[in-house]
Amino acid sequence: MMNGFGLRTLAAIGIIVVAGAAVFLIGDVQASLVTLIGGIAAVLTAAGIGDGEDDASPVATADPTPPPDHIPAVIDAIVEPILIVTSGQVSHANAAARTLLGQHIIGQDVRLAIRHPGAAERLMSPPSEGAQPPVNLVGLGAREQRWEMRIGDAAGGRRIVHLVDQTGSYAAERMRVDFVANASHELRTPLASILGYIETLGDEAGDEKELRERFLKIMFDEARRMQRLIEDLISLSRIEAEKYRLPDRAVDLAALIEEVRGGILDAQGENAVPIRADLAAEVPPVSGDAAQLSQVLHNLIGNAMKYGRKGAPVTIRLERLPTGMVRFAVSDEGDGIPAEHIPRLTERFYRVDTGRSRAAGGTGLGLSIVKHIVERHRGRLDIESTIGTGTTVAVMIPAHGSAVIKR
């Protein structure tokens, strides 16, 4: 007959096996927690106080699975949805699973708890040897959510169901695919135009001076458009590469605004759009990158000039907020932007009016660049627009220390 220590050892091995199965299915940091708890329980079982070979008390038969009341404590420490299924019913579910699927799922048929056609077949399939590929579930919880369901077998006929949220990964991949497609299209369009005019000039059109000059101007404009797009793509890539390096130099925004404003007015000449500057008297410098903040101002002022009414002024305001942030805003007096478009304005290549944007020379990357620069500065970007009145784009950036510049 096996002595008490041998029985305790078998019980410890059983518990570790269960914990190991959970580790295989769960992975990541939470897996370490499951292993730790299982290992502690195993050691306590194997080295139980007062249990020796000479003990007169009968030795209880070891259960190869943890007591049921230990399971909720283990799975609740995991941030992703976990369900324990026994005989086709949900016997345990952690807080994340109950939040996703409902508080009522305990004791319910697992096919009703996870109401998804792609999950039912796998949930009811018999246990199989080796790891099975995960099942992708679309629309579980919310219409746009995407989950990856992994199932593993545990001792006692139990099954562990692990749901991994893949919504963010899918959205990032979709943005990457859209970005490549849009960039390719934006570059291909002017390139096709240039090649077409070159071919025409190589034939009979090259002998007519006026026609040749008109075609050459179009080719030059299209080449400049490609150049601006490539420069914006390079700029966006550089900003993303630096996004984790917080700028820490003091930048005088009032002086920068006057510098950018003067440069734009000089470049326009006599037909310059009025640019007004309303700068508060005492504004502290901000912690920033002067070159990138200049780029933000150029983009915002440029957009306001493109989409404002002809001859209407563009206004720049600078002020200090009670929160310790410094706010500057660029306003136009244009047609305004419908509310449904505003959340998407900072997406790459998103345009409210594609034809008007391209005619104005826009690349579709200006506000996306602004958003990334503001994020690198740990700031905030707000866009407000009223149809028929105009649009205001405001940027808030933390002040640099406690210094104040008096004017």
Backbone hydrogen bonds in HBPLUS format (Angstrom, degrees):
<---DONOR---> <-ACCEPTOR-->    atom                        ^
c    i                          cat <-CA-CA->   ^        H-A-AA   ^      H-
h    n   atom  resd res      DA  || num        DHA   H-A  angle D-A-AA Bond
n    s   type  num  typ     dist DA aas  dist angle  dist       angle   num
A0007-LEU N   A0003-ASN O   3.20 MM   4  6.60 156.7  2.25 152.0 158.2     1
A0008-ARG N   A0004-GLY O   2.98 MM   4  6.25 160.3  2.02 151.9 157.5     2
A0009-THR N   A0005-PHE O   2.87 MM   4  6.11 151.5  1.96 146.8 155.0     3
A0010-LEU N   A0006-GLY O   3.03 MM   4  6.33 156.4  2.08 147.6 153.0     4
A0011-ALA N   A0007-LEU O   2.99 MM   4  6.29 157.3  2.04 148.6 154.9     5
A0012-ALA N   A0008-ARG O   2.89 MM   4  6.19 155.8  1.95 149.5 156.0     6
A0013-ILE N   A0009-THR O   2.93 MM   4  6.24 159.2  1.97 151.4 156.7     7
A0014-GLY N   A0010-LEU O   2.96 MM   4  6.22 156.9  2.01 148.4 154.8     8
A0015-ILE N   A0011-ALA O   3.03 MM   4  6.33 156.4  2.09 149.3 155.0     9
A0016-ILE N   A0012-ALA O   2.99 MM   4  6.24 163.5  2.01 153.5 157.9    10
A0017-VAL N   A0013-ILE O   2.94 MM   4  6.14 152.8  2.01 148.9 156.2    11
A0018-VAL N   A0014-GLY O   3.15 MM   4  6.45 156.6  2.20 146.4 151.5    12
A0019-ALA N   A0015-ILE O   2.96 MM   4  6.27 165.9  1.98 154.3 158.1    13
A0020-GLY N   A0016-ILE O   2.73 MM   4  5.91 154.1  1.80 148.6 156.4    14
A0021-ALA N   A0017-VAL O   2.95 MM   4  6.23 148.7  2.05 145.1 152.9    15
A0022-ALA N   A0018-VAL O   3.10 MM   4  6.46 153.7  2.17 148.6 155.4    16
A0023-VAL N   A0019-ALA O   2.95 MM   4  6.27 153.2  2.02 148.5 156.1    17
A0024-PHE N   A0020-GLY O   2.98 MM   4  6.24 160.0  2.02 149.6 154.1    18
A0025-LEU N   A0021-ALA O   3.17 MM   4  6.42 146.9  2.29 141.4 149.6    19
A0026-ILE N   A0022-ALA O   2.77 MM   4  5.84 153.6  1.83 153.6 161.6    20
A0027-GLY N   A0023-VAL O   3.02 MM   4  5.41 139.8  2.19 132.5 143.9    21
A0031-ALA N   A0027-GLY O   3.22 MM   4  4.72 137.1  2.41 121.4 124.0    22
A0031-ALA N   A0028-ASP O   3.24 MM   3  5.47 130.8  2.50  98.4 110.4    23
A0032-SER N   A0029-VAL O   3.06 MM   3  5.40 126.1  2.36 104.9 117.5    24
A0033-LEU N   A0030-GLN O   3.08 MM   3  5.13 121.1  2.44  95.3 109.9    25
A0034-VAL N   A0030-GLN O   3.10 MM   4  6.50 157.1  2.15 151.7 157.2    26
A0035-THR N   A0031-ALA O   3.01 MM   4  6.29 165.2  2.03 155.1 158.4    27
A0036-LEU N   A0032-SER O   2.94 MM   4  6.10 158.9  1.98 146.0 152.0    28
A0037-ILE N   A0033-LEU O   2.98 MM   4  6.22 169.7  1.99 155.6 157.5    29
A0038-GLY N   A0034-VAL O   2.93 MM   4  6.10 164.6  1.95 152.1 157.1    30
A0039-GLY N   A0035-THR O   2.79 MM   4  5.93 158.6  1.84 150.6 156.8    31
A0040-ILE N   A0036-LEU O   2.91 MM   4  6.15 160.0  1.95 153.0 157.9    32
A0041-ALA N   A0037-ILE O   3.00 MM   4  6.20 166.0  2.02 150.4 154.4    33
A0042-ALA N   A0038-GLY O   2.97 MM   4  6.18 149.5  2.07 143.0 151.7    34
A0043-VAL N   A0039-GLY O   2.95 MM   4  6.24 160.4  1.99 151.2 155.5    35
A0044-LEU N   A0040-ILE O   2.95 MM   4  6.19 166.6  1.97 156.6 160.1    36
A0045-THR N   A0041-ALA O   3.02 MM   4  6.16 149.7  2.11 141.2 149.4    37
A0046-ALA N   A0042-ALA O   2.91 MM   4  6.17 160.4  1.95 152.4 157.4    38
A0047-ALA N   A0043-VAL O   2.92 MM   4  5.99 148.7  2.02 150.9 158.6    39
A0051-ASP N   A0048-GLY O   3.40 MM   3  5.71 160.9  2.44 125.4 124.6    40
A0055-ASP N   A0052-GLY O   3.22 MM   3  5.38 162.1  2.26 105.8 111.3    41
A0070-HIS N   A0067-PRO O   2.91 MM   3  5.61 165.1  1.93 127.2 132.3    42
A0071-ILE N   A0068-PRO O   3.21 MM   3  5.50 142.2  2.36 105.5 115.1    43
A0074-VAL N   A0070-HIS O   3.27 MM   4  6.55 150.6  2.36 148.5 156.7    44
A0074-VAL N   A0071-ILE O   3.05 MM   3  5.17 120.7  2.42 101.6 116.4    45
A0075-ILE N   A0071-ILE O   3.02 MM   4  6.27 169.6  2.03 171.6 170.4    46
A0076-ASP N   A0072-PRO O   2.90 MM   4  5.76 147.5  2.01 144.9 153.3    47
A0077-ALA N   A0074-VAL O   3.29 MM   3  5.71 150.5  2.38 106.0 114.0    48
A0078-ILE N   A0075-ILE O   3.10 MM   3  5.39 162.6  2.13 109.4 114.5    49
A0163-LEU N   A0081-PRO O   3.04 MM  82  5.31 171.5  2.04 155.5 156.6    50
A0094-ASN N   A0082-ILE O   3.10 MM  12  5.73 161.0  2.14 158.0 163.4    51
A0083-LEU N   A0161-VAL O   2.90 MM  78  5.02 157.1  1.95 145.2 151.7    52
A0161-VAL N   A0083-LEU O   2.85 MM  78  5.02 171.9  1.86 154.2 156.8    53
A0084-ILE N   A0092-HIS O   2.82 MM   8  4.97 169.5  1.83 143.0 144.4    54
A0091-SER N   A0084-ILE O   2.85 MM   7  5.72 145.8  1.96 152.0 163.1    55
A0092-HIS N   A0084-ILE O   3.32 MM   8  4.97 160.3  2.36 135.5 136.0    56
A0085-VAL N   A0159-ARG O   2.77 MM  74  5.00 171.3  1.78 154.6 157.6    57
A0159-ARG N   A0085-VAL O   2.84 MM  74  5.00 147.1  1.95 141.8 151.5    58
A0086-THR N   A0089-GLN O   2.78 MM   3  5.33 155.1  1.84 163.5 162.3    59
A0089-GLN N   A0086-THR O   3.01 MM   3  5.33 165.1  2.03 115.2 119.3    60
A0110-VAL N   A0088-GLY O   3.00 MM  22  5.98 171.1  2.01 150.9 152.2    61
A0090-VAL N   A0108-GLN O   2.91 MM  18  5.63 163.7  1.93 157.5 159.4    62
A0107-GLY N   A0090-VAL O   2.65 MM  17  5.14 170.8  1.66 157.6 159.1    63
A0098-ARG N   A0094-ASN O   3.04 MM   4  6.38 158.3  2.09 155.0 161.5    64
A0099-THR N   A0095-ALA O   2.91 MM   4  6.09 150.3  2.00 147.6 155.8    65
A0100-LEU N   A0096-ALA O   3.07 MM   4  6.24 152.2  2.15 141.6 148.6    66
A0101-LEU N   A0097-ALA O   2.83 MM   4  5.90 171.5  1.84 155.0 157.8    67
A0102-GLY N   A0098-ARG O   2.73 MM   4  4.72 138.3  1.90 121.9 131.9    68
A0108-GLN N   A0105-ILE O   2.97 MM   3  5.13 162.3  2.00 129.9 130.5    69
A0112-LEU N   A0109-ASP O   2.91 MM   3  5.39 138.0  2.09 111.5 123.2    70
A0113-ALA N   A0109-ASP O   2.99 MM   4  6.33 148.1  2.10 148.1 158.2    71
A0114-ILE N   A0110-VAL O   2.94 MM   4  6.06 167.2  1.95 148.8 150.8    72
A0116-HIS N   A0114-ILE O   2.82 MM   2  5.76 120.7  2.17 116.3  99.2    73
A0119-ALA N   A0116-HIS O   3.01 MM   3  5.45 148.7  2.11 111.8 121.0    74
A0120-ALA N   A0116-HIS O   3.34 MM   4  6.60 147.1  2.45 155.0 163.9    75
A0123-LEU N   A0119-ALA O   2.94 MM   4  6.04 159.9  1.98 159.3 165.9    76
A0124-MET N   A0120-ALA O   3.14 MM   4  6.29 145.7  2.26 149.1 156.5    77
A0125-SER N   A0122-ARG O   3.28 MM   3  5.10 151.3  2.37  95.7 104.1    78
A0135-VAL N   A0149-MET O   2.90 MM  14  4.99 162.8  1.93 142.2 146.6    79
A0149-MET N   A0135-VAL O   2.73 MM  14  4.99 173.8  1.73 154.5 154.5    80
A0137-LEU N   A0147-TRP O   2.76 MM  10  5.02 171.3  1.76 150.1 153.0    81
A0147-TRP N   A0137-LEU O   2.78 MM  10  5.02 168.1  1.79 154.1 158.3    82
A0139-GLY N   A0145-GLN O   2.82 MM   6  5.23 167.5  1.83 168.1 165.6    83
A0145-GLN N   A0142-ALA O   3.14 MM   3  5.31 151.3  2.23 105.2 114.0    84
A0166-GLN N   A0146-ARG O   2.82 MM  20  5.39 155.6  1.88 146.5 152.2    85
A0148-GLU N   A0164-VAL O   2.80 MM  16  4.99 150.6  1.88 140.4 150.5    86
A0164-VAL N   A0148-GLU O   2.88 MM  16  4.99 161.4  1.92 139.4 145.7    87
A0150-ARG N   A0162-HIS O   2.83 MM  12  5.11 167.2  1.85 154.6 159.1    88
A0162-HIS N   A0150-ARG O   2.82 MM  12  5.11 171.2  1.83 158.4 161.4    89
A0152-GLY N   A0160-ILE O   2.98 MM   8  5.24 152.1  2.06 144.6 153.3    90
A0160-ILE N   A0152-GLY O   2.80 MM   8  5.24 163.1  1.82 151.9 157.8    91
A0154-ALA N   A0158-ARG O   2.85 MM   4  5.11 171.7  1.85 146.3 143.4    92
A0170-TYR N   A0166-GLN O   2.92 MM   4  6.08 161.0  1.96 155.5 160.9    93
A0171-ALA N   A0167-THR O   2.92 MM   4  6.13 161.6  1.96 151.7 156.9    94
A0172-ALA N   A0168-GLY O   2.95 MM   4  6.14 158.1  2.00 148.0 153.9    95
A0173-GLU N   A0169-SER O   2.98 MM   4  6.18 156.2  2.04 145.6 152.0    96
A0174-ARG N   A0170-TYR O   2.86 MM   4  6.09 157.6  1.91 151.1 157.6    97
A0175-MET N   A0171-ALA O   2.90 MM   4  6.12 155.5  1.96 147.0 153.6    98
A0176-ARG N   A0172-ALA O   2.97 MM   4  6.20 150.8  2.06 142.5 150.6    99
A0177-VAL N   A0173-GLU O   2.96 MM   4  6.23 162.6  1.99 152.1 155.9   100
A0178-ASP N   A0174-ARG O   2.89 MM   4  6.07 165.7  1.91 150.9 155.3   101
A0179-PHE N   A0175-MET O   2.83 MM   4  5.90 152.4  1.90 142.8 150.9   102
A0180-VAL N   A0176-ARG O   3.03 MM   4  6.29 163.7  2.06 151.9 154.9   103
A0181-ALA N   A0177-VAL O   3.01 MM   4  6.22 164.6  2.03 151.2 155.8   104
A0182-ASN N   A0178-ASP O   2.83 MM   4  5.96 163.9  1.85 151.8 156.4   105
A0183-ALA N   A0179-PHE O   2.85 MM   4  5.94 165.3  1.87 151.8 156.5   106
A0184-SER N   A0180-VAL O   2.97 MM   4  6.04 159.9  2.01 145.4 151.2   107
A0185-HIS N   A0181-ALA O   3.00 MM   4  6.20 156.0  2.06 144.0 150.7   108
A0186-GLU N   A0182-ASN O   2.83 MM   4  6.04 166.6  1.84 156.1 159.7   109
A0187-LEU N   A0183-ALA O   3.03 MM   4  6.17 148.0  2.13 145.8 153.5   110
A0188-ARG N   A0184-SER O   2.87 MM   4  5.93 152.3  1.95 144.5 153.1   111
A0189-THR N   A0185-HIS O   3.05 MM   4  6.13 159.0  2.10 155.4 157.9   112
A0191-LEU N   A0187-LEU O   3.34 MM   4  6.34 153.5  2.41 141.9 149.5   113
A0192-ALA N   A0188-ARG O   2.83 MM   4  5.96 158.2  1.88 153.6 158.1   114
A0193-SER N   A0189-THR O   3.18 MM   4  6.44 154.2  2.26 145.5 152.6   115
A0194-ILE N   A0190-PRO O   2.90 MM   4  6.16 160.1  1.94 150.3 155.0   116
A0195-LEU N   A0191-LEU O   2.96 MM   4  6.18 168.9  1.97 153.9 156.7   117
A0196-GLY N   A0192-ALA O   2.96 MM   4  6.09 154.2  2.03 142.8 150.1   118
A0197-TYR N   A0193-SER O   3.04 MM   4  6.31 160.6  2.08 152.1 156.2   119
A0198-ILE N   A0194-ILE O   2.95 MM   4  6.16 157.0  2.00 152.9 159.8   120
A0199-GLU N   A0195-LEU O   3.01 MM   4  6.19 157.9  2.06 146.5 152.0   121
A0200-THR N   A0196-GLY O   3.03 MM   4  6.29 152.8  2.11 143.1 150.7   122
A0201-LEU N   A0197-TYR O   2.84 MM   4  6.04 160.2  1.87 150.6 155.7   123
A0202-GLY N   A0198-ILE O   2.98 MM   4  6.17 139.0  2.15 140.7 151.8   124
A0203-ASP N   A0200-THR O   3.03 MM   3  5.29 149.8  2.13 103.6 112.9   125
A0207-ASP N   A0204-GLU O   3.31 MM   3  6.14 171.7  2.32 122.6 124.9   126
A0208-GLU N   A0205-ALA O   3.29 MM   3  5.74 157.6  2.35 112.8 118.5   127
A0212-ARG N   A0208-GLU O   2.80 MM   4  5.88 154.5  1.87 151.6 160.2   128
A0213-GLU N   A0209-LYS O   2.87 MM   4  6.07 159.6  1.91 153.7 158.7   129
A0214-ARG N   A0210-GLU O   2.99 MM   4  6.21 156.7  2.05 147.1 153.4   130
A0215-PHE N   A0211-LEU O   2.95 MM   4  6.13 161.7  1.98 148.4 153.5   131
A0216-LEU N   A0212-ARG O   2.91 MM   4  6.07 157.0  1.96 147.3 154.1   132
A0217-LYS N   A0213-GLU O   2.99 MM   4  6.17 149.7  2.09 142.5 150.1   133
A0218-ILE N   A0214-ARG O   3.07 MM   4  6.37 159.1  2.12 147.6 152.8   134
A0219-MET N   A0215-PHE O   2.91 MM   4  6.16 160.2  1.94 150.5 156.3   135
A0220-PHE N   A0216-LEU O   2.87 MM   4  6.06 152.5  1.95 142.8 150.4   136
A0221-ASP N   A0217-LYS O   2.91 MM   4  6.17 162.6  1.94 152.3 156.5   137
A0222-GLU N   A0218-ILE O   2.96 MM   4  6.17 159.8  2.00 151.6 156.9   138
A0223-ALA N   A0219-MET O   2.91 MM   4  6.08 152.7  1.99 144.6 152.4   139
A0224-ARG N   A0220-PHE O   2.88 MM   4  6.15 154.1  1.95 149.8 157.0   140
A0225-ARG N   A0221-ASP O   2.94 MM   4  6.18 148.9  2.03 141.5 150.4   141
A0226-MET N   A0222-GLU O   3.00 MM   4  6.32 155.2  2.06 145.7 151.4   142
A0227-GLN N   A0223-ALA O   2.91 MM   4  6.19 152.7  1.98 143.8 152.0   143
A0228-ARG N   A0224-ARG O   2.86 MM   4  6.15 159.3  1.90 153.6 157.8   144
A0229-LEU N   A0225-ARG O   3.03 MM   4  6.26 158.5  2.08 146.9 152.9   145
A0230-ILE N   A0226-MET O   2.93 MM   4  6.15 163.3  1.96 152.6 156.7   146
A0231-GLU N   A0227-GLN O   2.90 MM   4  6.09 159.8  1.94 149.8 155.8   147
A0232-ASP N   A0228-ARG O   2.91 MM   4  6.11 153.9  1.98 145.7 152.8   148
A0233-LEU N   A0229-LEU O   2.89 MM   4  6.15 154.1  1.96 148.9 156.4   149
A0234-ILE N   A0230-ILE O   2.95 MM   4  6.17 161.5  1.98 151.0 155.6   150
A0235-SER N   A0231-GLU O   2.87 MM   4  6.03 156.8  1.92 143.9 151.2   151
A0236-LEU N   A0232-ASP O   2.83 MM   4  5.98 160.6  1.87 148.5 153.4   152
A0237-SER N   A0233-LEU O   3.01 MM   4  6.19 158.0  2.06 145.5 151.4   153
A0238-ARG N   A0234-ILE O   2.95 MM   4  6.19 155.3  2.01 148.7 155.3   154
A0239-ILE N   A0235-SER O   2.93 MM   4  6.16 159.3  1.97 152.3 157.8   155
A0240-GLU N   A0236-LEU O   3.02 MM   4  6.19 162.1  2.05 149.1 153.7   156
A0241-ALA N   A0237-SER O   3.07 MM   4  6.25 146.8  2.18 140.3 149.2   157
A0242-GLU N   A0238-ARG O   3.18 MM   4  6.43 131.8  2.42 138.4 150.2   158
A0242-GLU N   A0239-ILE O   3.09 MM   3  5.18 135.0  2.31  97.5 109.9   159
A0243-LYS N   A0240-GLU O   3.41 MM   3  5.14 165.8  2.44  99.0 103.0   160
A0245-ARG N   A0242-GLU O   2.93 MM   3  5.47 165.2  1.95 123.2 128.1   161
A0288-GLY N   A0249-ARG O   2.80 MM  39  5.47 167.6  1.82 159.1 158.1   162
A0251-VAL N   A0286-VAL O   2.82 MM  35  5.26 150.6  1.91 148.2 158.0   163
A0286-VAL N   A0251-VAL O   2.97 MM  35  5.26 158.5  2.02 144.2 144.1   164
A0256-LEU N   A0252-ASP O   3.07 MM   4  6.31 156.4  2.12 148.1 155.6   165
A0257-ILE N   A0253-LEU O   2.77 MM   4  5.96 158.2  1.82 154.5 159.5   166
A0258-GLU N   A0254-ALA O   3.10 MM   4  6.36 163.1  2.13 148.7 152.6   167
A0259-GLU N   A0255-ALA O   2.99 MM   4  6.20 151.5  2.07 143.9 152.1   168
A0260-VAL N   A0256-LEU O   2.92 MM   4  6.16 168.3  1.94 156.6 158.6   169
A0261-ARG N   A0257-ILE O   2.83 MM   4  5.91 166.6  1.85 153.4 158.0   170
A0262-GLY N   A0258-GLU O   2.94 MM   4  5.98 162.3  1.97 143.0 147.9   171
A0263-GLY N   A0259-GLU O   3.04 MM   4  6.24 158.5  2.09 146.7 152.7   172
A0264-ILE N   A0260-VAL O   3.00 MM   4  6.26 160.3  2.04 155.5 159.9   173
A0265-LEU N   A0261-ARG O   3.04 MM   4  6.24 164.1  2.07 152.8 157.1   174
A0266-ASP N   A0262-GLY O   2.96 MM   4  6.10 159.7  2.00 149.5 155.0   175
A0267-ALA N   A0263-GLY O   3.08 MM   4  6.23 151.6  2.17 141.6 149.1   176
A0268-GLN N   A0264-ILE O   3.15 MM   4  6.38 139.5  2.32 143.0 152.9   177
A0269-GLY N   A0265-LEU O   3.28 MM   4  6.51 144.0  2.42 146.1 154.2   178
A0314-VAL N   A0274-PRO O   2.82 MM  40  6.23 158.5  1.87 154.1 160.0   179
A0276-ARG N   A0314-VAL O   2.70 MM  38  6.09 155.9  1.76 164.0 170.2   180
A0316-ILE N   A0276-ARG O   2.79 MM  40  6.07 154.3  1.85 149.1 157.5   181
A0278-ASP N   A0316-ILE O   2.71 MM  38  5.99 174.5  1.71 173.0 174.8   182
A0318-LEU N   A0278-ASP O   2.99 MM  40  6.42 151.0  2.08 153.5 152.2   183
A0280-ALA N   A0318-LEU O   2.98 MM  38  5.88 151.2  2.07 139.0 148.2   184
A0405-ILE N   A0283-VAL O   3.37 MM 122  5.69 160.2  2.41 111.5 116.9   185
A0400-HIS N   A0285-PRO O   2.71 MM 115  5.51 171.5  1.71 140.6 139.1   186
A0287-SER N   A0398-PRO O   3.40 MM 111  6.54 160.1  2.44 155.3 157.2   187
A0293-LEU N   A0289-ASP O   2.94 MM   4  6.16 162.0  1.97 161.4 167.4   188
A0294-SER N   A0290-ALA O   2.91 MM   4  6.02 147.9  2.02 143.3 152.1   189
A0295-GLN N   A0291-ALA O   3.04 MM   4  6.31 145.8  2.16 137.6 146.9   190
A0296-VAL N   A0292-GLN O   2.95 MM   4  6.32 148.5  2.05 144.4 152.9   191
A0297-LEU N   A0293-LEU O   3.05 MM   4  6.34 162.2  2.08 147.3 150.7   192
A0298-HIS N   A0294-SER O   2.91 MM   4  6.18 162.5  1.94 151.7 156.5   193
A0299-ASN N   A0295-GLN O   2.96 MM   4  6.13 162.5  1.99 149.8 154.3   194
A0300-LEU N   A0296-VAL O   2.92 MM   4  6.14 168.6  1.94 157.5 160.5   195
A0301-ILE N   A0297-LEU O   2.88 MM   4  5.89 168.2  1.89 153.2 157.2   196
A0302-GLY N   A0298-HIS O   2.84 MM   4  5.75 153.3  1.92 139.4 148.2   197
A0303-ASN N   A0299-ASN O   2.92 MM   4  6.09 156.7  1.98 146.0 151.7   198
A0304-ALA N   A0300-LEU O   3.03 MM   4  6.23 159.9  2.07 145.2 150.8   199
A0305-MET N   A0301-ILE O   2.96 MM   4  6.21 150.9  2.05 148.8 156.4   200
A0306-LYS N   A0302-GLY O   2.98 MM   4  6.19 150.6  2.07 145.6 153.8   201
A0307-TYR N   A0303-ASN O   2.97 MM   4  6.09 165.4  1.99 158.0 160.4   202
A0308-GLY N   A0304-ALA O   2.97 MM   4  5.51 124.2  2.30 133.3 142.4   203
A0309-ARG N   A0333-GLU O   3.41 MM  24  6.09 159.5  2.45 105.8 109.6   204
A0312-ALA N   A0309-ARG O   2.95 MM   3  5.33 160.9  1.99 127.4 132.7   205
A0315-THR N   A0331-SER O   2.99 MM  16  5.16 163.2  2.02 146.5 151.5   206
A0331-SER N   A0315-THR O   2.84 MM  16  5.16 162.5  1.87 151.8 157.9   207
A0317-ARG N   A0329-ALA O   2.89 MM  12  5.23 160.1  1.93 149.6 156.4   208
A0329-ALA N   A0317-ARG O   2.89 MM  12  5.23 149.2  1.99 141.1 150.7   209
A0319-GLU N   A0327-ARG O   2.89 MM   8  5.43 156.1  1.95 157.5 164.8   210
A0327-ARG N   A0319-GLU O   2.90 MM   8  5.43 162.0  1.94 158.1 163.1   211
A0321-LEU N   A0325-MET O   2.86 MM   4  5.34 170.3  1.87 164.1 164.8   212
A0324-GLY N   A0321-LEU O   3.10 MM   3  5.75 168.6  2.11 122.4 124.7   213
A0399-ALA N   A0324-GLY O   3.21 MM  75  6.11 154.0  2.28 156.0 156.9   214
A0326-VAL N   A0397-ILE O   2.80 MM  71  5.36 166.4  1.81 152.0 155.8   215
A0397-ILE N   A0326-VAL O   2.93 MM  71  5.36 160.7  1.96 148.8 153.1   216
A0328-PHE N   A0395-VAL O   2.98 MM  67  5.52 158.7  2.03 156.1 161.9   217
A0395-VAL N   A0328-PHE O   2.85 MM  67  5.52 164.5  1.88 159.4 163.9   218
A0330-VAL N   A0393-VAL O   2.98 MM  63  5.46 159.7  2.02 146.7 149.7   219
A0393-VAL N   A0330-VAL O   3.01 MM  63  5.46 163.9  2.04 150.0 151.6   220
A0332-ASP N   A0391-THR O   2.97 MM  59  5.59 154.4  2.04 153.7 162.0   221
A0388-GLY N   A0335-ASP O   2.74 MM  53  4.58 171.6  1.75 121.7 123.8   222
A0341-HIS N   A0338-PRO O   3.08 MM   3  5.80 156.6  2.13 121.4 127.9   223
A0342-ILE N   A0339-ALA O   3.27 MM   3  5.49 139.2  2.45 103.8 114.0   224
A0344-ARG N   A0341-HIS O   3.03 MM   3  5.64 146.5  2.15 118.5 128.2   225
A0345-LEU N   A0342-ILE O   3.23 MM   3  5.32 169.3  2.24 112.7 116.0   226
A0347-GLU N   A0344-ARG O   3.06 MM   3  5.46 165.7  2.08 116.0 120.0   227
A0350-TYR N   A0347-GLU O   3.27 MM   3  5.47 166.6  2.28 122.2 121.4   228
A0349-PHE N   A0364-GLY O   2.68 MM  15  4.02 146.9  1.78 139.0 139.5   229
A0357-SER N   A0353-ASP O   2.96 MM   4  6.09 160.5  2.00 156.0 162.1   230
A0358-ARG N   A0354-THR O   3.03 MM   4  6.23 166.7  2.05 154.9 157.6   231
A0359-ALA N   A0355-GLY O   2.99 MM   4  6.10 156.3  2.05 144.6 151.8   232
A0360-ALA N   A0356-ARG O   2.97 MM   4  6.12 141.0  2.12 141.1 150.9   233
A0362-GLY N   A0357-SER O   2.89 MM   5  5.23 158.7  1.94 158.9 151.7   234
A0361-GLY N   A0358-ARG O   3.03 MM   3  5.01 155.4  2.09 100.9 108.6   235
A0369-ILE N   A0365-LEU O   2.93 MM   4  6.13 155.7  1.99 157.1 162.9   236
A0370-VAL N   A0366-GLY O   3.06 MM   4  6.38 156.7  2.12 145.3 152.0   237
A0371-LYS N   A0367-LEU O   2.89 MM   4  6.07 160.7  1.93 145.1 149.6   238
A0372-HIS N   A0368-SER O   3.13 MM   4  6.38 160.9  2.17 147.6 151.6   239
A0373-ILE N   A0369-ILE O   2.99 MM   4  6.23 157.3  2.05 152.5 158.8   240
A0374-VAL N   A0370-VAL O   2.94 MM   4  6.14 163.9  1.96 156.0 160.4   241
A0375-GLU N   A0371-LYS O   2.95 MM   4  6.16 156.9  2.00 148.1 154.7   242
A0376-ARG N   A0372-HIS O   2.98 MM   4  6.17 151.9  2.06 141.5 149.0   243
A0377-HIS N   A0373-ILE O   3.09 MM   4  6.39 140.8  2.25 141.8 152.1   244
A0377-HIS N   A0374-VAL O   3.10 MM   3  5.07 124.6  2.42  93.8 108.1   245
A0379-GLY N   A0374-VAL O   2.91 MM   5  5.13 168.5  1.93 153.8 151.7   246
A0378-ARG N   A0375-GLU O   3.00 MM   3  4.93 159.5  2.05 106.7 110.4   247
A0380-ARG N   A0396-MET O   2.89 MM  16  5.13 146.0  2.00 139.9 149.7   248
A0396-MET N   A0380-ARG O   2.92 MM  16  5.13 160.6  1.96 149.4 154.8   249
A0382-ASP N   A0394-ALA O   2.93 MM  12  5.15 167.8  1.95 151.5 154.7   250
A0394-ALA N   A0382-ASP O   2.82 MM  12  5.15 162.0  1.85 153.7 159.0   251
A0384-GLU N   A0392-THR O   2.93 MM   8  5.28 170.5  1.94 159.3 162.5   252
A0392-THR N   A0384-GLU O   2.76 MM   8  5.28 169.0  1.77 164.1 167.2   253
A0386-THR N   A0390-GLY O   2.96 MM   4  5.60 165.4  1.99 164.1 167.6   254
A0389-THR N   A0386-THR O   2.97 MM   3  5.35 162.4  2.00 131.5 134.8   255
A0390-GLY N   A0386-THR O   3.09 MM   4  5.60 168.4  2.10 152.4 154.8   256
